Each structure stands twice: as C-alpha cells, then as structure tokens.
Amino acid sequence: MSRATAVRLSAFDRAQRGLFQAAGLLPAPVLGLVTRFTKVNSDGEHLAPEMALVSTATAKVPGMAMSSRPPAGARKQLDATAASMAETFPAFAIEEDLVFDGPGGPIGATRYRVETGEARGLILFFHGGGYVVGSRGSHDSAVRSLALASGADVLSVDYRLAPEAKFPAAVDDALAAWRFAVDQAPGWGIDPAQIVVSGDSAGGCLAAVVAQQTRGEPVVPKLQLLIYPVTDMDGDSPSRREFSAGYFLTAADIDYFTEHYLSDRAEAADPRVSPLLADDLTGLPPAFVVVAGFDPLRDEGIAYAEAMRAAGVPVTLERAGSMIHGFVNMGLISPAAREYIARMGAAVIDALGS
C-alpha cells in the first residue's frame, strides 16, 4: 500500500472490522433468506442484509454519523470506517504517490496498476465525501477493485476539501487533475484518448463537471463512470425524503456538507455544483451511471442519466436496488457490492474497446 493511502485503525476499528469480516463470510443462501426480512423501499426493492448492518451501525453507534463531528474528526472517522470495510488485496505492480501543481498549491494523487506491462487505459477517480471528508485512503479499496475489474490504471486524486477550501476549489482541482492526467498519460504508456473520468457521490459530481467543462477540447473523457453522483445539490426529490435518515447518508449529512462547501446557498444553482442544471448537455461523452436503491441521491442520479439521454448522449443506467450510498467502499462485507463493481469494470472495458 502507498504511504498516502494507508489508514491506521484503532482497537475499536479493528474490532469493528472483525465484525464486518464475519458478516462477509455469510453464505449466499443465508443472505438471501435474511433479505426477506429487511426493509423494502417504495419501489419494492429489498435492502441487502449487509447494508442493513452498516445502516444500523451508522445510526446507532455514537460518533459514526458523518455530520456528528467537526470536519477534521469526521475525516478521520470516515477513513477508519471505510478501512474497516475494505477488502484485502495483493500488492499491485505500481502504487505510486504523486504530487502535481494545482491552482491552490500541490495536489496529491496515487496511481495504481495491477500488473506489469501495458494498461488498457486510465481511470481518473475523484473520491466522495460531500467535499468535506473522504480521501485517497478512504477510497483505496474502491479504486483497487476498479483497477482489478477493468485492467486500467487508476489515478486517485486528493482535491482540496471544505470548509478550508470552499467552492469552486474542488472543481478547479479536478480540472487540474484532468490536465495532469492527459499530459502524463503518454509517459505511463497510455493513450490520452483512453481516459475515463469517474468518482462517487461528490466525486461523481466532479467527474460530471469535468466532462462538461472539457467538452469540445482536443482530448475529452472516453467515458463518464458516475457512481451515485450528486447532480442537484439543493434538490428535493422523493428519494431525498424517503431515505432522509437511517441509510448511512442522511439529510443532516447533506445539509452539513452543503453548508461547509458553499459560501452562499445560491451557488447550488451553478452547474459546477449541480450538473443537472446545465443548460446544454449535448455532446458529452458516453456515461455509465450507477444509483443505489436506498440512497437519498438516487433520483437525481436517475434524472441526470435521463437528461443526458434526452440530449443524445449514450447512457447506461445501472440500478443497484439493494444497496445504500457508499457501497463501493464496502467490498469486504458485500458480495453484491463486489458484483456491481465488476459491472463497472466491464463498462470501462467496453468503453476502452479492448
């Protein structure tokens, strides 16, 4: 593991990881049986048992809710929670910590390559966390899984976080990361035209914004892989109301992130904050949009997929009906999460044409 992505777990976190590991060993028939008794959403989808476990822990264990601490503490908590549910991987051929110049100073990133030799392409990845929390460390397992599933390199970026750096700092850093990836790709043996832009949650928003902001340039993303993205930061959808509490990401968390990220609530109407509100979505790269069935952000992800499709953009919508927000970080405990990541990798392979 790279030094920048290593997360040290406390005794409590190690004990929690042991519990999650045990849950991850439950055989599929048992999980299928338990699913009959988990919650059902308004669309008739059943919550996966392992997702119910995470949801309950987040709601009931003191301090696990993301909005229950000041930003510095919340960052440590999310890193630890994610590491507690992270899969264990063999060493990759390349795990390279990098630093490049950004508009607000140096930006850290880590490049992953599974095996020696040529990579299929590159996934430029932006982590989630509401622009306030999250890191390369919190998403180490997720990006390793994507690298394994796709055969592509992954460049995972630590953009500036709020409230120390409010909007548009994260967007500016994401665009700087795109330019860096395009410039560096040939030195890594990768065609710059074979770069996928991706991220989850807030990072999915950044990936969508990069696709919008680079439209018409000589090099554009080959694919947008948007994982339960934020697309309408100040929206009021049925899923935001249905899943306002009890499913890992809550309405209180969303308000916490919004207040820390924006200097003025009116900034939520800016397409760089809410890409769904852009006037024109024509000419964007093909998109693979993933939404979770028990996620307050579900409906805005669907709405963005539909809006792009209406504008003529080739779009695949993957509905992970039994999952909650954040499931790509939960591979240790969830066979279903691992399967959905495999589908994301297949989408990348298909987009890159090999």
Secondary structure as a PSIPRED ss2 file (coil, helix, strand):
# PSIPRED VFORMAT (PSIPRED V4.0)

   1 M C   1.000  0.000  0.000
   2 S C   1.000  0.000  0.000
   3 R H   0.000  1.000  0.000
   4 A H   0.000  1.000  0.000
   5 T H   0.000  1.000  0.000
   6 A C   1.000  0.000  0.000
   7 V C   1.000  0.000  0.000
   8 R C   1.000  0.000  0.000
   9 L C   1.000  0.000  0.000
  10 S C   1.000  0.000  0.000
  11 A H   0.000  1.000  0.000
  12 F H   0.000  1.000  0.000
  13 D H   0.000  1.000  0.000
  14 R H   0.000  1.000  0.000
  15 A H   0.000  1.000  0.000
  16 Q H   0.000  1.000  0.000
  17 R H   0.000  1.000  0.000
  18 G H   0.000  1.000  0.000
  19 L H   0.000  1.000  0.000
  20 F H   0.000  1.000  0.000
  21 Q H   0.000  1.000  0.000
  22 A H   0.000  1.000  0.000
  23 A H   0.000  1.000  0.000
  24 G H   0.000  1.000  0.000
  25 L C   1.000  0.000  0.000
  26 L C   1.000  0.000  0.000
  27 P C   1.000  0.000  0.000
  28 A H   0.000  1.000  0.000
  29 P H   0.000  1.000  0.000
  30 V H   0.000  1.000  0.000
  31 L H   0.000  1.000  0.000
  32 G H   0.000  1.000  0.000
  33 L H   0.000  1.000  0.000
  34 V H   0.000  1.000  0.000
  35 T H   0.000  1.000  0.000
  36 R C   1.000  0.000  0.000
  37 F C   1.000  0.000  0.000
  38 T C   1.000  0.000  0.000
  39 K C   1.000  0.000  0.000
  40 V E   0.000  0.000  1.000
  41 N C   1.000  0.000  0.000
  42 S C   1.000  0.000  0.000
  43 D C   1.000  0.000  0.000
  44 G C   1.000  0.000  0.000
  45 E C   1.000  0.000  0.000
  46 H E   0.000  0.000  1.000
  47 L C   1.000  0.000  0.000
  48 A C   1.000  0.000  0.000
  49 P H   0.000  1.000  0.000
  50 E H   0.000  1.000  0.000
  51 M H   0.000  1.000  0.000
  52 A H   0.000  1.000  0.000
  53 L H   0.000  1.000  0.000
  54 V H   0.000  1.000  0.000
  55 S H   0.000  1.000  0.000
  56 T H   0.000  1.000  0.000
  57 A H   0.000  1.000  0.000
  58 T H   0.000  1.000  0.000
  59 A H   0.000  1.000  0.000
  60 K H   0.000  1.000  0.000
  61 V C   1.000  0.000  0.000
  62 P C   1.000  0.000  0.000
  63 G C   1.000  0.000  0.000
  64 M C   1.000  0.000  0.000
  65 A C   1.000  0.000  0.000
  66 M H   0.000  1.000  0.000
  67 S H   0.000  1.000  0.000
  68 S H   0.000  1.000  0.000
  69 R C   1.000  0.000  0.000
  70 P C   1.000  0.000  0.000
  71 P H   0.000  1.000  0.000
  72 A H   0.000  1.000  0.000
  73 G H   0.000  1.000  0.000
  74 A H   0.000  1.000  0.000
  75 R H   0.000  1.000  0.000
  76 K H   0.000  1.000  0.000
  77 Q H   0.000  1.000  0.000
  78 L H   0.000  1.000  0.000
  79 D H   0.000  1.000  0.000
  80 A H   0.000  1.000  0.000
  81 T H   0.000  1.000  0.000
  82 A H   0.000  1.000  0.000
  83 A H   0.000  1.000  0.000
  84 S H   0.000  1.000  0.000
  85 M C   1.000  0.000  0.000
  86 A C   1.000  0.000  0.000
  87 E C   1.000  0.000  0.000
  88 T C   1.000  0.000  0.000
  89 F C   1.000  0.000  0.000
  90 P C   1.000  0.000  0.000
  91 A C   1.000  0.000  0.000
  92 F C   1.000  0.000  0.000
  93 A C   1.000  0.000  0.000
  94 I E   0.000  0.000  1.000
  95 E E   0.000  0.000  1.000
  96 E E   0.000  0.000  1.000
  97 D E   0.000  0.000  1.000
  98 L E   0.000  0.000  1.000
  99 V E   0.000  0.000  1.000
 100 F E   0.000  0.000  1.000
 101 D E   0.000  0.000  1.000
 102 G E   0.000  0.000  1.000
 103 P C   1.000  0.000  0.000
 104 G C   1.000  0.000  0.000
 105 G E   0.000  0.000  1.000
 106 P E   0.000  0.000  1.000
 107 I E   0.000  0.000  1.000
 108 G E   0.000  0.000  1.000
 109 A E   0.000  0.000  1.000
 110 T E   0.000  0.000  1.000
 111 R E   0.000  0.000  1.000
 112 Y E   0.000  0.000  1.000
 113 R E   0.000  0.000  1.000
 114 V C   1.000  0.000  0.000
 115 E C   1.000  0.000  0.000
 116 T C   1.000  0.000  0.000
 117 G C   1.000  0.000  0.000
 118 E C   1.000  0.000  0.000
 119 A C   1.000  0.000  0.000
 120 R C   1.000  0.000  0.000
 121 G C   1.000  0.000  0.000
 122 L E   0.000  0.000  1.000
 123 I E   0.000  0.000  1.000
 124 L E   0.000  0.000  1.000
 125 F E   0.000  0.000  1.000
 126 F E   0.000  0.000  1.000
 127 H C   1.000  0.000  0.000
 128 G C   1.000  0.000  0.000
 129 G C   1.000  0.000  0.000
 130 G C   1.000  0.000  0.000
 131 Y C   1.000  0.000  0.000
 132 V C   1.000  0.000  0.000
 133 V C   1.000  0.000  0.000
 134 G C   1.000  0.000  0.000
 135 S C   1.000  0.000  0.000
 136 R C   1.000  0.000  0.000
 137 G C   1.000  0.000  0.000
 138 S C   1.000  0.000  0.000
 139 H C   1.000  0.000  0.000
 140 D H   0.000  1.000  0.000
 141 S H   0.000  1.000  0.000
 142 A H   0.000  1.000  0.000
 143 V H   0.000  1.000  0.000
 144 R H   0.000  1.000  0.000
 145 S H   0.000  1.000  0.000
 146 L H   0.000  1.000  0.000
 147 A H   0.000  1.000  0.000
 148 L H   0.000  1.000  0.000
 149 A H   0.000  1.000  0.000
 150 S H   0.000  1.000  0.000
 151 G C   1.000  0.000  0.000
 152 A C   1.000  0.000  0.000
 153 D E   0.000  0.000  1.000
 154 V E   0.000  0.000  1.000
 155 L E   0.000  0.000  1.000
 156 S E   0.000  0.000  1.000
 157 V E   0.000  0.000  1.000
 158 D E   0.000  0.000  1.000
 159 Y C   1.000  0.000  0.000
 160 R C   1.000  0.000  0.000
 161 L C   1.000  0.000  0.000
 162 A C   1.000  0.000  0.000
 163 P C   1.000  0.000  0.000
 164 E C   1.000  0.000  0.000
 165 A C   1.000  0.000  0.000
 166 K C   1.000  0.000  0.000
 167 F C   1.000  0.000  0.000
 168 P C   1.000  0.000  0.000
 169 A H   0.000  1.000  0.000
 170 A H   0.000  1.000  0.000
 171 V H   0.000  1.000  0.000
 172 D H   0.000  1.000  0.000
 173 D H   0.000  1.000  0.000
 174 A H   0.000  1.000  0.000
 175 L H   0.000  1.000  0.000
 176 A H   0.000  1.000  0.000
 177 A H   0.000  1.000  0.000
 178 W H   0.000  1.000  0.000
 179 R H   0.000  1.000  0.000
 180 F H   0.000  1.000  0.000
 181 A H   0.000  1.000  0.000
 182 V H   0.000  1.000  0.000
 183 D H   0.000  1.000  0.000
 184 Q H   0.000  1.000  0.000
 185 A H   0.000  1.000  0.000
 186 P H   0.000  1.000  0.000
 187 G H   0.000  1.000  0.000
 188 W H   0.000  1.000  0.000
 189 G C   1.000  0.000  0.000
 190 I C   1.000  0.000  0.000
 191 D C   1.000  0.000  0.000
 192 P H   0.000  1.000  0.000
 193 A H   0.000  1.000  0.000
 194 Q H   0.000  1.000  0.000
 195 I E   0.000  0.000  1.000
 196 V E   0.000  0.000  1.000
 197 V E   0.000  0.000  1.000
 198 S E   0.000  0.000  1.000
 199 G E   0.000  0.000  1.000
 200 D E   0.000  0.000  1.000
 201 S C   1.000  0.000  0.000
 202 A H   0.000  1.000  0.000
 203 G H   0.000  1.000  0.000
 204 G H   0.000  1.000  0.000
 205 C H   0.000  1.000  0.000
 206 L H   0.000  1.000  0.000
 207 A H   0.000  1.000  0.000
 208 A H   0.000  1.000  0.000
 209 V H   0.000  1.000  0.000
 210 V H   0.000  1.000  0.000
 211 A H   0.000  1.000  0.000
 212 Q H   0.000  1.000  0.000
 213 Q H   0.000  1.000  0.000
 214 T C   1.000  0.000  0.000
 215 R C   1.000  0.000  0.000
 216 G C   1.000  0.000  0.000
 217 E C   1.000  0.000  0.000
 218 P C   1.000  0.000  0.000
 219 V C   1.000  0.000  0.000
 220 V C   1.000  0.000  0.000
 221 P C   1.000  0.000  0.000
 222 K C   1.000  0.000  0.000
 223 L E   0.000  0.000  1.000
 224 Q E   0.000  0.000  1.000
 225 L E   0.000  0.000  1.000
 226 L E   0.000  0.000  1.000
 227 I E   0.000  0.000  1.000
 228 Y C   1.000  0.000  0.000
 229 P C   1.000  0.000  0.000
 230 V C   1.000  0.000  0.000
 231 T C   1.000  0.000  0.000
 232 D C   1.000  0.000  0.000
 233 M C   1.000  0.000  0.000
 234 D C   1.000  0.000  0.000
 235 G C   1.000  0.000  0.000
 236 D C   1.000  0.000  0.000
 237 S C   1.000  0.000  0.000
 238 P H   0.000  1.000  0.000
 239 S H   0.000  1.000  0.000
 240 R H   0.000  1.000  0.000
 241 R H   0.000  1.000  0.000
 242 E H   0.000  1.000  0.000
 243 F C   1.000  0.000  0.000
 244 S C   1.000  0.000  0.000
 245 A C   1.000  0.000  0.000
 246 G C   1.000  0.000  0.000
 247 Y C   1.000  0.000  0.000
 248 F C   1.000  0.000  0.000
 249 L C   1.000  0.000  0.000
 250 T C   1.000  0.000  0.000
 251 A H   0.000  1.000  0.000
 252 A H   0.000  1.000  0.000
 253 D H   0.000  1.000  0.000
 254 I H   0.000  1.000  0.000
 255 D H   0.000  1.000  0.000
 256 Y H   0.000  1.000  0.000
 257 F H   0.000  1.000  0.000
 258 T H   0.000  1.000  0.000
 259 E H   0.000  1.000  0.000
 260 H H   0.000  1.000  0.000
 261 Y H   0.000  1.000  0.000
 262 L C   1.000  0.000  0.000
 263 S C   1.000  0.000  0.000
 264 D C   1.000  0.000  0.000
 265 R H   0.000  1.000  0.000
 266 A H   0.000  1.000  0.000
 267 E H   0.000  1.000  0.000
 268 A H   0.000  1.000  0.000
 269 A H   0.000  1.000  0.000
 270 D C   1.000  0.000  0.000
 271 P C   1.000  0.000  0.000
 272 R C   1.000  0.000  0.000
 273 V C   1.000  0.000  0.000
 274 S C   1.000  0.000  0.000
 275 P H   0.000  1.000  0.000
 276 L H   0.000  1.000  0.000
 277 L H   0.000  1.000  0.000
 278 A C   1.000  0.000  0.000
 279 D C   1.000  0.000  0.000
 280 D C   1.000  0.000  0.000
 281 L C   1.000  0.000  0.000
 282 T C   1.000  0.000  0.000
 283 G C   1.000  0.000  0.000
 284 L C   1.000  0.000  0.000
 285 P C   1.000  0.000  0.000
 286 P C   1.000  0.000  0.000
 287 A E   0.000  0.000  1.000
 288 F E   0.000  0.000  1.000
 289 V E   0.000  0.000  1.000
 290 V E   0.000  0.000  1.000
 291 V E   0.000  0.000  1.000
 292 A E   0.000  0.000  1.000
 293 G E   0.000  0.000  1.000
 294 F E   0.000  0.000  1.000
 295 D C   1.000  0.000  0.000
 296 P C   1.000  0.000  0.000
 297 L C   1.000  0.000  0.000
 298 R H   0.000  1.000  0.000
 299 D H   0.000  1.000  0.000
 300 E H   0.000  1.000  0.000
 301 G H   0.000  1.000  0.000
 302 I H   0.000  1.000  0.000
 303 A H   0.000  1.000  0.000
 304 Y H   0.000  1.000  0.000
 305 A H   0.000  1.000  0.000
 306 E H   0.000  1.000  0.000
 307 A H   0.000  1.000  0.000
 308 M H   0.000  1.000  0.000
 309 R H   0.000  1.000  0.000
 310 A H   0.000  1.000  0.000
 311 A C   1.000  0.000  0.000
 312 G C   1.000  0.000  0.000
 313 V C   1.000  0.000  0.000
 314 P C   1.000  0.000  0.000
 315 V E   0.000  0.000  1.000
 316 T E   0.000  0.000  1.000
 317 L E   0.000  0.000  1.000
 318 E E   0.000  0.000  1.000
 319 R E   0.000  0.000  1.000
 320 A E   0.000  0.000  1.000
 321 G E   0.000  0.000  1.000
 322 S E   0.000  0.000  1.000
 323 M E   0.000  0.000  1.000
 324 I E   0.000  0.000  1.000
 325 H C   1.000  0.000  0.000
 326 G C   1.000  0.000  0.000
 327 F H   0.000  1.000  0.000
 328 V H   0.000  1.000  0.000
 329 N H   0.000  1.000  0.000
 330 M C   1.000  0.000  0.000
 331 G C   1.000  0.000  0.000
 332 L C   1.000  0.000  0.000
 333 I C   1.000  0.000  0.000
 334 S C   1.000  0.000  0.000
 335 P H   0.000  1.000  0.000
 336 A H   0.000  1.000  0.000
 337 A H   0.000  1.000  0.000
 338 R H   0.000  1.000  0.000
 339 E H   0.000  1.000  0.000
 340 Y H   0.000  1.000  0.000
 341 I H   0.000  1.000  0.000
 342 A H   0.000  1.000  0.000
 343 R H   0.000  1.000  0.000
 344 M H   0.000  1.000  0.000
 345 G H   0.000  1.000  0.000
 346 A H   0.000  1.000  0.000
 347 A H   0.000  1.000  0.000
 348 V H   0.000  1.000  0.000
 349 I H   0.000  1.000  0.000
 350 D H   0.000  1.000  0.000
 351 A H   0.000  1.000  0.000
 352 L H   0.000  1.000  0.000
 353 G C   1.000  0.000  0.000
 354 S C   1.000  0.000  0.000
